[in-house]
Amino acid sequence: MLELADITAGYERRKPVVSGVSLTVTAGEAVGLLGPSGCGKSTLARVAALLHRPETGTVTLDGERAGGWRHRAPRRQRTAYGVVFQQPRLAADPRLRLADLIAEPLRAVGRRAEAPAQVAELAQTVGLTDELLLRRPHEVSDGQLQRACLARALVLRPRWLICDEMTAMLDASTTAALVAVVETYRARSGAGLLAVGHDRTLLERWCDRTVHWGELTCRRSA
């Protein structure tokens, strides 16, 4: 289970963008978090993925309280997550070829030898050709780069996926393709999913349940 309890978080002291919010995702469940731009849902997603330290509140992952944030989180917790962000160009090192981008997490945990086989398998899964794998981010489209970012998120076989507006910049066909990849992975692995977005139709079709941001804040106030 992924449990966020009474989370308050922001980027300036005493100016939280998330205040006293709680959310739970059970193992294998797909939860959509629906809300307008600027409401704080992406900040909550970053807290959930151990990428942003909250001012107050706790994150519990598979029964264990989060032991740190970003690089200070224990490796077993960091590697339990795969995260895909809205803007792939901000999430990708522009110096890396797509093959190296996908392999980044393997190198970071000392599993470099696995990279060729894993990259080849995942490239096929997300729809990237061998020729595209040799290109750098500025040489591919947003959709192609987001395919590589999704492959990177899956390369360590995570138990939890956080997709923060993953398809907001993509056309309908690429959106459908990437959602299908995520769902195939979840069906095989039993991974849980937190999908953040503002497209009600997409989230309600994709997820087991959809939580509206207003419901979280109203529950807090009740």
Secondary structure as GFF3:
##gff-version 3
##sequence-region A 1 222
A	DSSP	beta_strand	2	10	.	.	.	ID=ss1
A	DSSP	beta_strand	16	25	.	.	.	ID=ss2
A	DSSP	beta_strand	30	34	.	.	.	ID=ss3
A	DSSP	alpha_helix	41	48	.	.	.	ID=ss4
A	DSSP	beta_strand	56	61	.	.	.	ID=ss5
A	DSSP	beta_strand	64	65	.	.	.	ID=ss6
A	DSSP	three_ten_helix	70	72	.	.	.	ID=ss7
A	DSSP	alpha_helix	75	78	.	.	.	ID=ss8
A	DSSP	beta_strand	81	84	.	.	.	ID=ss9
A	DSSP	alpha_helix	88	91	.	.	.	ID=ss10
A	DSSP	alpha_helix	98	108	.	.	.	ID=ss11
A	DSSP	three_ten_helix	112	114	.	.	.	ID=ss12
A	DSSP	alpha_helix	115	126	.	.	.	ID=ss13
A	DSSP	alpha_helix	130	133	.	.	.	ID=ss14
A	DSSP	three_ten_helix	137	139	.	.	.	ID=ss15
A	DSSP	alpha_helix	142	154	.	.	.	ID=ss16
A	DSSP	beta_strand	160	164	.	.	.	ID=ss17
A	DSSP	alpha_helix	172	189	.	.	.	ID=ss18
A	DSSP	beta_strand	192	197	.	.	.	ID=ss19
A	DSSP	alpha_helix	200	206	.	.	.	ID=ss20
A	DSSP	beta_strand	209	212	.	.	.	ID=ss21
A	DSSP	alpha_helix	213	221	.	.	.	ID=ss22
###
